[in-house]
Amino acid sequence: MKPRLLLLLGVGVLASSACSQGGAPASNEGAPPTQARSAVAAEPKEAGAKLKFKDGDDRERFSLKPKDDGAKLVDGEDRELARYKWKGGELKVSGPDDAVLAYVTGGPDVFQVKDGAHGAVRYTFAREGSGWKLTDAQGAVLNTVASEDGGASVRGASGAEALRVKVRDGKLSLRDPSGKTMLATKTPVSPEAAACLGFDSLDLPLRMALLFRLQNPAGAASP
């Protein structure tokens, strides 16, 4: 009887040990997914994709960096050139020193660039037919934009073509009348918005303000 009793006790100990060892991995298996979910939840959310423009020699010229309340314009060396901030239905354009340069108001078919100090209208950018027209404070036409073959064409006050926007293989390029690439980007942007970079009458911060405004039609609803 004793040998049999010892044998039964031994089997019971082994079974108990096996159950305790088999239960441990079950509790550990759930840990990694929980940790992974925590890591994903902790990842910061970006305001949007950086819009980077390079020249024909593949050198970065400037970029538009989206922010929660607007965007920031920097040059190829990441030096700040301008700041864009939503103020209700207006887009405030400021310099690196925070001095107000202008306000872009209106939309979606008529935008006005107003003086930062007095609020006087400096430029009006309005839809005309299937394209757009840029006029100065006196109503003189400065530039027109026409949709063309999936891209756009920018013409000056004389009616001569100043710039052509081409989209091919996921790349948007701005070319002069001879076909030379002046600027290019692989970040998605509408040809009509990119055409604003061809407005020589406007400083770069104002051109980019119009581009940003056309590219973000819902922006006026932002606080």
Phi and psi restraints in degrees (value plus and minus 20) as a CYANA .aco file:
   2 LYS   PHI     -82.7   -42.7
   2 LYS   PSI     -67.0   -27.0
   3 PRO   PHI     -78.4   -38.4
   3 PRO   PSI     -58.9   -18.9
   4 ARG   PHI     -87.4   -47.4
   4 ARG   PSI     -59.1   -19.1
   5 LEU   PHI     -84.1   -44.1
   5 LEU   PSI     -62.3   -22.3
   6 LEU   PHI     -83.0   -43.0
   6 LEU   PSI     -59.3   -19.3
   7 LEU   PHI     -83.0   -43.0
   7 LEU   PSI     -62.7   -22.7
   8 LEU   PHI     -85.6   -45.6
   8 LEU   PSI     -59.6   -19.6
   9 LEU   PHI     -84.0   -44.0
   9 LEU   PSI     -59.0   -19.0
  10 GLY   PHI     -84.4   -44.4
  10 GLY   PSI     -63.7   -23.7
  11 VAL   PHI     -82.2   -42.2
  11 VAL   PSI     -59.7   -19.7
  12 GLY   PHI     -84.3   -44.3
  12 GLY   PSI     -60.4   -20.4
  13 VAL   PHI     -84.1   -44.1
  13 VAL   PSI     -65.4   -25.4
  14 LEU   PHI     -82.3   -42.3
  14 LEU   PSI     -61.2   -21.2
  15 ALA   PHI     -84.8   -44.8
  15 ALA   PSI     -61.5   -21.5
  16 SER   PHI     -83.8   -43.8
  16 SER   PSI     -61.4   -21.4
  17 SER   PHI     -84.3   -44.3
  17 SER   PSI     -60.7   -20.7
  18 ALA   PHI     -84.7   -44.7
  18 ALA   PSI     -58.8   -18.8
  19 CYS   PHI     -86.8   -46.8
  19 CYS   PSI     -60.9   -20.9
  20 SER   PHI     -87.4   -47.4
  20 SER   PSI     -57.0   -17.0
  21 GLN   PHI     -91.3   -51.3
  21 GLN   PSI     -56.6   -16.6
  22 GLY   PHI     -90.2   -50.2
  22 GLY   PSI     -46.6    -6.6
  23 GLY   PHI     -98.2   -58.2
  23 GLY   PSI     -47.3    -7.3
  24 ALA   PHI     -82.6   -42.6
  24 ALA   PSI     -68.5   -28.5
  25 PRO   PHI     -80.4   -40.4
  25 PRO   PSI     -50.4   -10.4
  26 ALA   PHI     -81.4   -41.4
  26 ALA   PSI     -59.3   -19.3
  27 SER   PHI     -93.5   -53.5
  27 SER   PSI     -49.3    -9.3
  28 ASN   PHI     -98.2   -58.2
  28 ASN   PSI     -47.7    -7.7
  29 GLU   PHI     -82.4   -42.4
  29 GLU   PSI     -51.2   -11.2
  30 GLY   PHI    -100.0   -60.0
  30 GLY   PSI     -33.6     6.4
  31 ALA   PHI     -89.0   -49.0
  31 ALA   PSI     -69.9   -29.9
  32 PRO   PHI     -77.6   -37.6
  32 PRO   PSI     -65.5   -25.5
  33 PRO   PHI     -79.5   -39.5
  33 PRO   PSI     -58.1   -18.1
  34 THR   PHI     -83.2   -43.2
  34 THR   PSI     -63.8   -23.8
  35 GLN   PHI     -84.6   -44.6
  35 GLN   PSI     -58.5   -18.5
  36 ALA   PHI     -84.2   -44.2
  36 ALA   PSI     -61.9   -21.9
  37 ARG   PHI     -84.2   -44.2
  37 ARG   PSI     -58.0   -18.0
  38 SER   PHI     -84.1   -44.1
  38 SER   PSI     -59.7   -19.7
  39 ALA   PHI     -86.1   -46.1
  39 ALA   PSI     -61.1   -21.1
  40 VAL   PHI     -84.5   -44.5
  40 VAL   PSI     -62.3   -22.3
  41 ALA   PHI     -85.5   -45.5
  41 ALA   PSI     -47.7    -7.7
  42 ALA   PHI    -103.5   -63.5
  42 ALA   PSI     -30.1     9.9
  43 GLU   PHI     -87.3   -47.3
  43 GLU   PSI     113.2   153.2
  44 PRO   PHI     -88.9   -48.9
  44 PRO   PSI     128.1   168.1
  45 LYS   PHI    -117.3   -77.3
  45 LYS   PSI     111.1   151.1
  46 GLU   PHI    -102.7   -62.7
  46 GLU   PSI     131.7   171.7
  47 ALA   PHI     -93.3   -53.3
  47 ALA   PSI     -42.2    -2.2
  48 GLY   PHI     139.5   179.5
  48 GLY   PSI     158.7   198.7
  49 ALA   PHI     -97.8   -57.8
  49 ALA   PSI     122.0   162.0
  50 LYS   PHI     -93.2   -53.2
  50 LYS   PSI     110.1   150.1
  51 LEU   PHI    -117.2   -77.2
  51 LEU   PSI      84.5   124.5
  52 LYS   PHI    -130.1   -90.1
  52 LYS   PSI     110.2   150.2
  53 PHE   PHI    -133.1   -93.1
  53 PHE   PSI     112.3   152.3
  54 LYS   PHI    -135.9   -95.9
  54 LYS   PSI     139.0   179.0
  55 ASP   PHI    -108.1   -68.1
  55 ASP   PSI    -194.7  -154.7
  56 GLY   PHI     -85.4   -45.4
  56 GLY   PSI     -37.6     2.4
  57 ASP   PHI    -118.1   -78.1
  57 ASP   PSI      -4.7    35.3
  58 ASP   PHI      46.8    86.8
  58 ASP   PSI       6.6    46.6
  59 ARG   PHI    -118.6   -78.6
  59 ARG   PSI     112.8   152.8
  60 GLU   PHI     -88.0   -48.0
  60 GLU   PSI     107.6   147.6
  61 ARG   PHI    -119.4   -79.4
  61 ARG   PSI     -67.5   -27.5
  62 PHE   PHI    -182.8  -142.8
  62 PHE   PSI     143.6   183.6
  63 SER   PHI    -163.6  -123.6
  63 SER   PSI     130.7   170.7
  64 LEU   PHI    -129.8   -89.8
  64 LEU   PSI      98.4   138.4
  65 LYS   PHI    -125.7   -85.7
  65 LYS   PSI      89.3   129.3
  66 PRO   PHI     -83.4   -43.4
  66 PRO   PSI     123.7   163.7
  67 LYS   PHI    -149.1  -109.1
  67 LYS   PSI     147.7   187.7
  68 ASP   PHI     -79.0   -39.0
  68 ASP   PSI     -52.5   -12.5
  69 ASP   PHI    -131.6   -91.6
  69 ASP   PSI      -6.8    33.2
  70 GLY   PHI     140.2   180.2
  70 GLY   PSI    -142.9  -102.9
  71 ALA   PHI    -185.6  -145.6
  71 ALA   PSI     149.9   189.9
  72 LYS   PHI    -154.5  -114.5
  72 LYS   PSI     116.4   156.4
  73 LEU   PHI    -122.9   -82.9
  73 LEU   PSI     107.5   147.5
  74 VAL   PHI    -149.3  -109.3
  74 VAL   PSI     136.6   176.6
  75 ASP   PHI    -107.0   -67.0
  75 ASP   PSI    -192.5  -152.5
  76 GLY   PHI     -85.0   -45.0
  76 GLY   PSI     -37.2     2.8
  77 GLU   PHI    -120.8   -80.8
  77 GLU   PSI      -6.5    33.5
  78 ASP   PHI      46.8    86.8
  78 ASP   PSI       3.8    43.8
  79 ARG   PHI    -107.1   -67.1
  79 ARG   PSI     113.2   153.2
  80 GLU   PHI     -87.9   -47.9
  80 GLU   PSI     113.5   153.5
  81 LEU   PHI    -130.9   -90.9
  81 LEU   PSI     -54.9   -14.9
  82 ALA   PHI    -181.6  -141.6
  82 ALA   PSI     140.2   180.2
  83 ARG   PHI    -145.1  -105.1
  83 ARG   PSI     121.7   161.7
  84 TYR   PHI    -143.4  -103.4
  84 TYR   PSI     106.5   146.5
  85 LYS   PHI    -157.9  -117.9
  85 LYS   PSI     112.4   152.4
  86 TRP   PHI     -93.5   -53.5
  86 TRP   PSI     112.7   152.7
  87 LYS   PHI    -148.6  -108.6
  87 LYS   PSI      63.7   103.7
  88 GLY   PHI      45.2    85.2
  88 GLY   PSI    -139.4   -99.4
  89 GLY   PHI    -111.3   -71.3
  89 GLY   PSI     -12.1    27.9
  90 GLU   PHI    -134.4   -94.4
  90 GLU   PSI     131.7   171.7
  91 LEU   PHI    -129.6   -89.6
  91 LEU   PSI      93.0   133.0
  92 LYS   PHI    -104.7   -64.7
  92 LYS   PSI     110.9   150.9
  93 VAL   PHI    -129.4   -89.4
  93 VAL   PSI     100.3   140.3
  94 SER   PHI    -145.5  -105.5
  94 SER   PSI     137.2   177.2
  95 GLY   PHI    -103.2   -63.2
  95 GLY   PSI     157.1   197.1
  96 PRO   PHI     -80.6   -40.6
  96 PRO   PSI     -44.9    -4.9
  97 ASP   PHI    -107.9   -67.9
  97 ASP   PSI     -12.2    27.8
  98 ASP   PHI      54.2    94.2
  98 ASP   PSI     -12.8    27.2
  99 ALA   PHI     -91.9   -51.9
  99 ALA   PSI     112.7   152.7
 100 VAL   PHI     -93.2   -53.2
 100 VAL   PSI     104.2   144.2
 101 LEU   PHI    -113.9   -73.9
 101 LEU   PSI     -58.3   -18.3
 102 ALA   PHI    -192.0  -152.0
 102 ALA   PSI     151.6   191.6
 103 TYR   PHI    -147.5  -107.5
 103 TYR   PSI     119.0   159.0
 104 VAL   PHI    -128.7   -88.7
 104 VAL   PSI      97.4   137.4
 105 THR   PHI    -140.5  -100.5
 105 THR   PSI     151.1   191.1
 106 GLY   PHI      69.2   109.2
 106 GLY   PSI    -180.9  -140.9
 107 GLY   PHI      94.6   134.6
 107 GLY   PSI     142.2   182.2
 108 PRO   PHI    -106.5   -66.5
 108 PRO   PSI     -31.1     8.9
 109 ASP   PHI    -126.3   -86.3
 109 ASP   PSI     -32.6     7.4
 110 VAL   PHI    -158.3  -118.3
 110 VAL   PSI     102.8   142.8
 111 PHE   PHI    -138.9   -98.9
 111 PHE   PSI     125.4   165.4
 112 GLN   PHI    -144.1  -104.1
 112 GLN   PSI     114.7   154.7
 113 VAL   PHI    -119.6   -79.6
 113 VAL   PSI      93.7   133.7
 114 LYS   PHI    -126.2   -86.2
 114 LYS   PSI     129.9   169.9
 115 ASP   PHI     -81.9   -41.9
 115 ASP   PSI     118.1   158.1
 116 GLY   PHI     -90.4   -50.4
 116 GLY   PSI     -45.3    -5.3
 117 ALA   PHI    -110.9   -70.9
 117 ALA   PSI     -64.6   -24.6
 118 HIS   PHI    -134.3   -94.3
 118 HIS   PSI     -29.9    10.1
 119 GLY   PHI      58.8    98.8
 119 GLY   PSI     -10.2    29.8
 120 ALA   PHI     -94.1   -54.1
 120 ALA   PSI     125.1   165.1
 121 VAL   PHI     -93.2   -53.2
 121 VAL   PSI     104.2   144.2
 122 ARG   PHI    -119.7   -79.7
 122 ARG   PSI     -60.3   -20.3
 123 TYR   PHI    -162.4  -122.4
 123 TYR   PSI     131.8   171.8
 124 THR   PHI    -147.4  -107.4
 124 THR   PSI     110.0   150.0
 125 PHE   PHI    -138.9   -98.9
 125 PHE   PSI      88.4   128.4
 126 ALA   PHI    -147.5  -107.5
 126 ALA   PSI     127.5   167.5
 127 ARG   PHI     -90.3   -50.3
 127 ARG   PSI     116.1   156.1
 128 GLU   PHI    -155.8  -115.8
 128 GLU   PSI      86.9   126.9
 129 GLY   PHI      45.0    85.0
 129 GLY   PSI    -145.4  -105.4
 130 SER   PHI    -114.4   -74.4
 130 SER   PSI     -17.3    22.7
 131 GLY   PHI    -145.2  -105.2
 131 GLY   PSI    -175.7  -135.7
 132 TRP   PHI    -156.5  -116.5
 132 TRP   PSI     140.0   180.0
 133 LYS   PHI    -158.5  -118.5
 133 LYS   PSI     112.3   152.3
 134 LEU   PHI    -126.6   -86.6
 134 LEU   PSI     104.8   144.8
 135 THR   PHI    -145.4  -105.4
 135 THR   PSI     137.6   177.6
 136 ASP   PHI    -109.8   -69.8
 136 ASP   PSI    -191.4  -151.4
 137 ALA   PHI     -83.3   -43.3
 137 ALA   PSI     -45.3    -5.3
 138 GLN   PHI    -111.4   -71.4
 138 GLN   PSI     -22.0    18.0
 139 GLY   PHI      71.6   111.6
 139 GLY   PSI     -16.8    23.2
 140 ALA   PHI     -92.6   -52.6
 140 ALA   PSI     117.0   157.0
 141 VAL   PHI     -94.8   -54.8
 141 VAL   PSI     107.9   147.9
 142 LEU   PHI    -123.2   -83.2
 142 LEU   PSI     -62.5   -22.5
 143 ASN   PHI    -170.7  -130.7
 143 ASN   PSI     133.3   173.3
 144 THR   PHI    -148.4  -108.4
 144 THR   PSI     129.4   169.4
 145 VAL   PHI    -144.2  -104.2
 145 VAL   PSI     108.2   148.2
 146 ALA   PHI    -145.3  -105.3
 146 ALA   PSI     114.6   154.6
 147 SER   PHI     -88.3   -48.3
 147 SER   PSI     118.4   158.4
 148 GLU   PHI    -175.4  -135.4
 148 GLU   PSI      95.2   135.2
 149 ASP   PHI      30.5    70.5
 149 ASP   PSI      26.1    66.1
 150 GLY   PHI      59.8    99.8
 150 GLY   PSI     -20.9    19.1
 151 GLY   PHI    -145.9  -105.9
 151 GLY   PSI    -159.4  -119.4
 152 ALA   PHI    -178.3  -138.3
 152 ALA   PSI     138.3   178.3
 153 SER   PHI    -145.6  -105.6
 153 SER   PSI     113.2   153.2
 154 VAL   PHI    -130.7   -90.7
 154 VAL   PSI     107.2   147.2
 155 ARG   PHI    -139.1   -99.1
 155 ARG   PSI     129.9   169.9
 156 GLY   PHI    -106.2   -66.2
 156 GLY   PSI    -191.9  -151.9
 157 ALA   PHI     -81.4   -41.4
 157 ALA   PSI     -50.6   -10.6
 158 SER   PHI     -99.2   -59.2
 158 SER   PSI     -32.0     8.0
 159 GLY   PHI      76.6   116.6
 159 GLY   PSI     -27.2    12.8
 160 ALA   PHI     -96.9   -56.9
 160 ALA   PSI     123.4   163.4
 161 GLU   PHI     -86.7   -46.7
 161 GLU   PSI     109.7   149.7
 162 ALA   PHI    -125.6   -85.6
 162 ALA   PSI     -49.1    -9.1
 163 LEU   PHI    -180.0  -140.0
 163 LEU   PSI     128.4   168.4
 164 ARG   PHI    -148.2  -108.2
 164 ARG   PSI     113.2   153.2
 165 VAL   PHI    -121.7   -81.7
 165 VAL   PSI     102.8   142.8
 166 LYS   PHI    -138.4   -98.4
 166 LYS   PSI     123.1   163.1
 167 VAL   PHI    -144.3  -104.3
 167 VAL   PSI     101.7   141.7
 168 ARG   PHI    -171.7  -131.7
 168 ARG   PSI     110.0   150.0
 169 ASP   PHI      32.8    72.8
 169 ASP   PSI      23.0    63.0
 170 GLY   PHI      57.2    97.2
 170 GLY   PSI     -11.2    28.8
 171 LYS   PHI    -142.3  -102.3
 171 LYS   PSI     111.1   151.1
 172 LEU   PHI    -123.7   -83.7
 172 LEU   PSI     111.1   151.1
 173 SER   PHI    -149.7  -109.7
 173 SER   PSI     127.3   167.3
 174 LEU   PHI    -130.1   -90.1
 174 LEU   PSI     101.3   141.3
 175 ARG   PHI    -142.0  -102.0
 175 ARG   PSI     127.3   167.3
 176 ASP   PHI     -98.6   -58.6
 176 ASP   PSI     153.9   193.9
 177 PRO   PHI     -76.3   -36.3
 177 PRO   PSI     -45.2    -5.2
 178 SER   PHI    -101.8   -61.8
 178 SER   PSI     -27.6    12.4
 179 GLY   PHI      77.5   117.5
 179 GLY   PSI     -19.7    20.3
 180 LYS   PHI     -94.5   -54.5
 180 LYS   PSI     113.4   153.4
 181 THR   PHI     -93.9   -53.9
 181 THR   PSI     102.3   142.3
 182 MET   PHI    -114.7   -74.7
 182 MET   PSI     -63.3   -23.3
 183 LEU   PHI    -164.1  -124.1
 183 LEU   PSI     135.8   175.8
 184 ALA   PHI    -175.3  -135.3
 184 ALA   PSI     132.4   172.4
 185 THR   PHI    -168.4  -128.4
 185 THR   PSI     131.2   171.2
 186 LYS   PHI    -125.8   -85.8
 186 LYS   PSI     -20.9    19.1
 187 THR   PHI    -101.6   -61.6
 187 THR   PSI     113.3   153.3
 188 PRO   PHI     -78.1   -38.1
 188 PRO   PSI     106.0   146.0
 189 VAL   PHI    -172.1  -132.1
 189 VAL   PSI     122.2   162.2
 190 SER   PHI     -90.4   -50.4
 190 SER   PSI     122.6   162.6
 191 PRO   PHI     -77.5   -37.5
 191 PRO   PSI     -57.8   -17.8
 192 GLU   PHI     -83.9   -43.9
 192 GLU   PSI     -59.3   -19.3
 193 ALA   PHI     -88.4   -48.4
 193 ALA   PSI     -65.1   -25.1
 194 ALA   PHI     -83.4   -43.4
 194 ALA   PSI     -48.1    -8.1
 195 ALA   PHI     -81.4   -41.4
 195 ALA   PSI     -44.1    -4.1
 196 CYS   PHI     -81.3   -41.3
 196 CYS   PSI     -41.3    -1.3
 197 LEU   PHI     -90.9   -50.9
 197 LEU   PSI     -30.8     9.2
 198 GLY   PHI    -111.6   -71.6
 198 GLY   PSI     -14.3    25.7
 199 PHE   PHI    -106.2   -66.2
 199 PHE   PSI      70.8   110.8
 200 ASP   PHI     -85.9   -45.9
 200 ASP   PSI     -40.1    -0.1
 201 SER   PHI     -93.1   -53.1
 201 SER   PSI     -37.7     2.3
 202 LEU   PHI    -124.9   -84.9
 202 LEU   PSI     125.1   165.1
 203 ASP   PHI     -88.6   -48.6
 203 ASP   PSI     138.0   178.0
 204 LEU   PHI     -74.1   -34.1
 204 LEU   PSI     -63.9   -23.9
 205 PRO   PHI     -77.5   -37.5
 205 PRO   PSI     -54.0   -14.0
 206 LEU   PHI     -98.0   -58.0
 206 LEU   PSI     -56.1   -16.1
 207 ARG   PHI     -81.0   -41.0
 207 ARG   PSI     -65.5   -25.5
 208 MET   PHI     -88.8   -48.8
 208 MET   PSI     -48.5    -8.5
 209 ALA   PHI     -84.9   -44.9
 209 ALA   PSI     -62.9   -22.9
 210 LEU   PHI     -87.5   -47.5
 210 LEU   PSI     -61.6   -21.6
 211 LEU   PHI     -77.5   -37.5
 211 LEU   PSI     -68.5   -28.5
 212 PHE   PHI     -82.7   -42.7
 212 PHE   PSI     -58.8   -18.8
 213 ARG   PHI     -88.7   -48.7
 213 ARG   PSI     -61.8   -21.8
 214 LEU   PHI     -89.4   -49.4
 214 LEU   PSI     -53.2   -13.2
 215 GLN   PHI     -95.4   -55.4
 215 GLN   PSI     -36.9     3.1
 216 ASN   PHI    -145.9  -105.9
 216 ASN   PSI      52.3    92.3
 217 PRO   PHI     -82.1   -42.1
 217 PRO   PSI     -44.0    -4.0
 218 ALA   PHI    -111.0   -71.0
 218 ALA   PSI     -18.6    21.4
 219 GLY   PHI     -83.9   -43.9
 219 GLY   PSI     -48.6    -8.6
 220 ALA   PHI     -84.1   -44.1
 220 ALA   PSI     -40.5    -0.5
 221 ALA   PHI    -104.5   -64.5
 221 ALA   PSI     -27.8    12.2
 222 SER   PHI     -93.5   -53.5
 222 SER   PSI     128.0   168.0
